[in-house]
Amino acid sequence: MKKILEILEIPQFENPFVLWTLVLLAPYIIWYAIWGRKSWATLKVSTIMPLKKVAGGVYRYLQHVPFVLRCFVFALIIIALARPRSSKIFEATSVEGVDIMLIMDISTSMLAQDFKPNRLNASKDIAIEFVSQRQSDRIGLTVFAGESFIQCPPTTDRATLINLIAKVQTGLITDGTAIGNGLATAVSRLRDSDAKSKVAILMTDGVNNSGNVTPETAAEIAKLHRIRVYTIGIGTNGTAPYPAQTPYGGVQMIQVPVEIDEALLKNIANQTGGEYFRATNNTKLIEIYSQINEMEKTKNLVDSFPVYREEFLVYALAAFALLMLEILIRLFVLRRIP
């Protein structure tokens, strides 16, 4: 029955039992037909013979208009109280999100300025943009240098995560490049996740030279827990300008070689079902994050449910308008002379 009403766009009622009150109109109509005339104005005359040829005019019919309008007003008020509403079928999307852990290198080499303003700040800005686009996922942040720690566990609180990413800087932990430790720390957090899709995005500009967990071991653990690892080597080819302290307390730019263990990063990605990317400038890094964003789409489970639109106000306003019309007719058209 509801399907038929939806197809025909006939309103449904939240309180249909109220409609039974409409039966009260029947005795009112009967009363009006039988006894209502007694309330009409009358004039006693000796004979109506001279008036038989006089037409009744429109006033003869207008005297019934207030009664008809009152019936409509009563019916419309009852319908409004029954809360009519229309419904259309809309698609509701329940989202199956992805748990993502960003793994960011914060060693001092990330201060190199082959990216604008430098590798670290460029990485932070683009990571924040990536986070903003993933509204249905839980995303966390792990940072590493000579050691590693979780800056933010996977969360849907975008504002907090973005704030923590913005606060990341070098010097928070011992300098170095512990790629294995960084990946292992992120994996230890993701492995307990109940998400069907778990992803780590590892970004570094150097060669593993610190830590007590080898990158190969961390990759095996990630594979064991079905965590895909996307790796990003960040740095231009050849050399990059780096701000070095002078003996006199100043800063001068020197050229330092860019050394990225691409073979290791490719192996980690291949072993875990991810992919390796090389970012040589800001634009390339933006493109890489866009590619990962496209590859790791959230799954949408589409369901249908009725969404109702209340329509009682239309009937209430119509009742008010007819009531005002009845009053105006009584005051200005069918006025009674005392």
VENMORA-V703724 format. One record per residue. N is the residue number from 1. RES is the residue in one small letter. SS is DSSP state (helix for helix, strand for strand, loop for the rest). OMEGA is omega in radians with two decimals (NA if undefined). NEAR is the number of other C-alpha atoms within 10 Angstrom. Layout:
N;RES;SS;OMEGA;NEAR + N;RES;SS;OMEGA;NEAR
This chain:
1;m;loop;3.13;5 + 2;k;helix;3.13;11 + 3;k;helix;3.14;9 + 4;i;helix;3.12;9 + 5;l;helix;3.14;13 + 6;e;helix;-3.13;16 + 7;i;helix;-3.12;10 + 8;l;helix;-3.11;9 + 9;e;loop;3.05;13 + 10;i;loop;-3.09;14 + 11;p;loop;2.95;19 + 12;q;strand;-3.06;19 + 13;f;strand;3.09;20 + 14;e;loop;3.13;13 + 15;n;loop;-3.04;13 + 16;p;helix;-3.12;14 + 17;f;helix;3.14;9 + 18;v;helix;-3.10;15 + 19;l;helix;3.12;15 + 20;w;helix;3.13;10 + 21;t;helix;-3.14;12 + 22;l;helix;-3.13;15 + 23;v;helix;3.11;10 + 24;l;helix;3.10;11 + 25;l;helix;-3.08;14 + 26;a;helix;3.12;11 + 27;p;helix;3.12;10 + 28;y;helix;3.12;13 + 29;i;helix;3.13;14 + 30;i;helix;3.13;11 + 31;w;helix;-3.12;12 + 32;y;helix;-3.10;15 + 33;a;helix;-3.05;10 + 34;i;helix;-3.02;9 + 35;w;loop;-3.07;9 + 36;g;helix;-3.09;13 + 37;r;helix;-3.12;11 + 38;k;helix;-3.13;9 + 39;s;helix;-3.13;8 + 40;w;loop;3.10;8 + 41;a;loop;-3.13;8 + 42;t;loop;3.13;8 + 43;l;loop;-3.12;4 + 44;k;loop;3.09;6 + 45;v;loop;-3.10;6 + 46;s;loop;3.13;5 + 47;t;loop;3.12;8 + 48;i;loop;-3.12;9 + 49;m;helix;3.14;8 + 50;p;helix;-3.05;7 + 51;l;helix;-3.06;9 + 52;k;loop;-3.12;9 + 53;k;loop;-3.14;8 + 54;v;loop;-3.13;8 + 55;a;loop;-3.12;8 + 56;g;loop;-3.12;10 + 57;g;loop;-3.08;8 + 58;v;loop;-3.13;8 + 59;y;helix;3.11;11 + 60;r;helix;-3.12;9 + 61;y;helix;-3.12;9 + 62;l;helix;-3.12;14 + 63;q;loop;3.11;15 + 64;h;loop;-3.06;11 + 65;v;helix;3.13;16 + 66;p;helix;3.11;19 + 67;f;helix;-3.14;16 + 68;v;helix;3.14;13 + 69;l;helix;3.12;18 + 70;r;helix;3.10;16 + 71;c;helix;3.12;18 + 72;f;helix;3.13;17 + 73;v;helix;3.13;22 + 74;f;helix;-3.12;17 + 75;a;helix;-3.12;20 + 76;l;helix;3.10;22 + 77;i;helix;3.11;18 + 78;i;helix;3.12;21 + 79;i;helix;3.11;23 + 80;a;helix;3.12;25 + 81;l;helix;3.09;19 + 82;a;loop;3.10;19 + 83;r;loop;3.06;19 + 84;p;strand;3.12;22 + 85;r;strand;3.10;18 + 86;s;strand;-3.13;17 + 87;s;strand;3.02;20 + 88;k;strand;-3.10;13 + 89;i;strand;3.10;11 + 90;f;strand;3.09;11 + 91;e;strand;3.07;12 + 92;a;strand;-3.09;14 + 93;t;strand;3.01;12 + 94;s;strand;-2.96;12 + 95;v;strand;3.03;13 + 96;e;strand;-3.00;15 + 97;g;loop;3.12;20 + 98;v;loop;3.03;22 + 99;d;strand;-3.05;23 + 100;i;strand;3.04;28 + 101;m;strand;3.04;28 + 102;l;strand;3.14;27 + 103;i;strand;-2.98;28 + 104;m;strand;3.06;29 + 105;d;strand;3.11;30 + 106;i;loop;3.07;28 + 107;s;loop;-3.06;26 + 108;t;helix;3.12;17 + 109;s;helix;3.11;25 + 110;m;helix;3.07;26 + 111;l;helix;3.10;20 + 112;a;loop;-2.98;26 + 113;q;loop;2.98;22 + 114;d;loop;2.96;21 + 115;f;loop;-3.11;24 + 116;k;loop;-0.05;13 + 117;p;loop;3.00;12 + 118;n;loop;-3.06;18 + 119;r;helix;-3.05;24 + 120;l;helix;-3.11;26 + 121;n;helix;3.09;19 + 122;a;helix;3.13;19 + 123;s;helix;3.14;21 + 124;k;helix;-3.12;19 + 125;d;helix;-3.09;15 + 126;i;helix;3.08;19 + 127;a;helix;3.11;20 + 128;i;helix;3.10;18 + 129;e;helix;3.11;14 + 130;f;helix;-3.14;16 + 131;v;helix;-3.11;22 + 132;s;helix;-3.10;13 + 133;q;helix;-3.08;12 + 134;r;loop;-3.01;19 + 135;q;loop;-3.04;14 + 136;s;loop;-3.06;16 + 137;d;loop;2.97;22 + 138;r;strand;-3.07;20 + 139;i;strand;3.10;23 + 140;g;strand;-3.09;27 + 141;l;strand;3.00;24 + 142;t;strand;3.09;27 + 143;v;strand;3.12;29 + 144;f;strand;2.97;30 + 145;a;loop;3.02;30 + 146;g;loop;3.07;21 + 147;e;loop;3.13;22 + 148;s;strand;3.02;27 + 149;f;strand;-3.13;16 + 150;i;strand;3.10;18 + 151;q;strand;3.13;19 + 152;c;strand;3.07;18 + 153;p;strand;3.13;17 + 154;p;strand;-3.06;22 + 155;t;strand;3.02;16 + 156;t;loop;3.12;17 + 157;d;loop;-3.06;13 + 158;r;helix;-3.06;19 + 159;a;helix;-3.14;11 + 160;t;helix;-3.12;12 + 161;l;helix;3.13;22 + 162;i;helix;3.11;19 + 163;n;helix;3.13;11 + 164;l;helix;3.08;16 + 165;i;helix;-3.13;24 + 166;a;helix;-3.09;14 + 167;k;loop;-3.12;10 + 168;v;loop;3.09;16 + 169;q;loop;3.08;18 + 170;t;loop;3.10;18 + 171;g;loop;3.13;11 + 172;l;loop;3.14;14 + 173;i;loop;-3.14;16 + 174;t;loop;-3.09;16 + 175;d;loop;-3.12;17 + 176;g;loop;3.12;21 + 177;t;loop;-3.13;26 + 178;a;loop;-3.09;27 + 179;i;helix;-3.13;32 + 180;g;helix;3.13;23 + 181;n;helix;3.14;26 + 182;g;helix;-3.14;29 + 183;l;helix;-3.13;32 + 184;a;helix;3.12;23 + 185;t;helix;3.13;21 + 186;a;helix;-3.14;29 + 187;v;helix;-3.13;27 + 188;s;helix;3.12;14 + 189;r;helix;-3.09;15 + 190;l;helix;-3.02;24 + 191;r;loop;3.14;16 + 192;d;loop;-3.13;9 + 193;s;loop;3.09;15 + 194;d;loop;3.11;10 + 195;a;loop;3.13;15 + 196;k;loop;3.14;11 + 197;s;loop;-3.12;18 + 198;k;strand;-3.01;23 + 199;v;strand;3.01;24 + 200;a;strand;3.09;27 + 201;i;strand;-3.07;24 + 202;l;strand;-3.13;25 + 203;m;strand;3.14;25 + 204;t;strand;3.13;28 + 205;d;loop;-3.04;27 + 206;g;loop;-3.11;22 + 207;v;loop;3.14;17 + 208;n;loop;-3.13;20 + 209;n;loop;-3.12;14 + 210;s;loop;3.04;18 + 211;g;loop;-3.13;19 + 212;n;loop;3.07;11 + 213;v;loop;3.14;16 + 214;t;loop;3.10;17 + 215;p;helix;3.14;22 + 216;e;helix;3.12;17 + 217;t;helix;3.13;15 + 218;a;helix;3.13;22 + 219;a;helix;3.11;25 + 220;e;helix;3.12;16 + 221;i;helix;3.11;18 + 222;a;helix;3.13;27 + 223;k;helix;-3.14;19 + 224;l;helix;-3.10;11 + 225;h;loop;3.07;17 + 226;r;loop;3.10;18 + 227;i;strand;3.10;24 + 228;r;strand;-3.12;24 + 229;v;strand;3.00;30 + 230;y;strand;-3.12;24 + 231;t;strand;-3.12;25 + 232;i;strand;3.01;25 + 233;g;strand;-3.05;22 + 234;i;strand;-3.13;28 + 235;g;loop;3.13;28 + 236;t;loop;3.09;20 + 237;n;loop;3.10;14 + 238;g;loop;-3.13;10 + 239;t;strand;-3.13;15 + 240;a;strand;3.10;18 + 241;p;strand;-3.09;18 + 242;y;strand;-3.12;21 + 243;p;strand;-3.11;16 + 244;a;strand;3.10;15 + 245;q;strand;3.06;12 + 246;t;loop;3.12;10 + 247;p;loop;-3.10;7 + 248;y;loop;3.09;6 + 249;g;loop;3.12;8 + 250;g;loop;3.14;9 + 251;v;strand;3.05;12 + 252;q;strand;-3.12;11 + 253;m;strand;3.07;14 + 254;i;strand;3.11;13 + 255;q;strand;3.13;14 + 256;v;strand;3.13;14 + 257;p;strand;3.08;13 + 258;v;loop;-3.11;20 + 259;e;loop;3.13;16 + 260;i;loop;3.13;20 + 261;d;loop;-3.08;14 + 262;e;helix;3.13;18 + 263;a;helix;3.12;9 + 264;l;helix;-3.11;17 + 265;l;helix;3.08;28 + 266;k;helix;-3.14;18 + 267;n;helix;3.12;18 + 268;i;helix;-3.13;28 + 269;a;helix;-3.12;23 + 270;n;helix;-3.09;18 + 271;q;helix;-3.07;17 + 272;t;helix;3.13;22 + 273;g;loop;3.12;16 + 274;g;loop;-3.13;20 + 275;e;loop;3.12;19 + 276;y;strand;3.11;22 + 277;f;strand;3.06;22 + 278;r;strand;3.12;19 + 279;a;strand;-3.12;20 + 280;t;loop;3.08;16 + 281;n;loop;-3.09;19 + 282;n;helix;-3.11;21 + 283;t;helix;-3.14;12 + 284;k;helix;3.13;14 + 285;l;helix;3.09;23 + 286;i;helix;3.14;18 + 287;e;helix;-3.14;14 + 288;i;helix;3.12;18 + 289;y;helix;3.10;18 + 290;s;helix;3.11;16 + 291;q;helix;3.13;12 + 292;i;helix;3.12;16 + 293;n;helix;3.13;15 + 294;e;helix;-3.10;10 + 295;m;helix;-3.09;10 + 296;e;loop;3.12;16 + 297;k;loop;3.04;15 + 298;t;loop;-3.14;18 + 299;k;strand;-3.13;14 + 300;n;strand;3.07;12 + 301;l;strand;-3.00;10 + 302;v;strand;3.11;10 + 303;d;strand;-3.14;10 + 304;s;strand;3.08;10 + 305;f;strand;-3.13;11 + 306;p;strand;3.04;13 + 307;v;strand;-3.02;13 + 308;y;strand;3.06;14 + 309;r;strand;-3.11;12 + 310;e;strand;-3.11;16 + 311;e;loop;-3.10;17 + 312;f;helix;-3.09;21 + 313;l;helix;3.13;13 + 314;v;helix;-3.11;12 + 315;y;helix;3.12;20 + 316;a;helix;3.12;17 + 317;l;helix;3.10;15 + 318;a;helix;3.10;17 + 319;a;helix;3.13;24 + 320;f;helix;-3.13;14 + 321;a;helix;3.12;12 + 322;l;helix;3.10;19 + 323;l;helix;3.09;18 + 324;m;helix;3.12;13 + 325;l;helix;3.12;16 + 326;e;helix;3.13;19 + 327;i;helix;3.14;14 + 328;l;helix;3.12;14 + 329;i;helix;-3.14;16 + 330;r;helix;-3.07;16 + 331;l;helix;-2.97;11 + 332;f;helix;-3.11;9 + 333;v;loop;-3.10;13 + 334;l;loop;-3.14;15 + 335;r;loop;3.10;10 + 336;r;loop;3.10;10 + 337;i;loop;-3.10;5 + 338;p;loop;NA;3
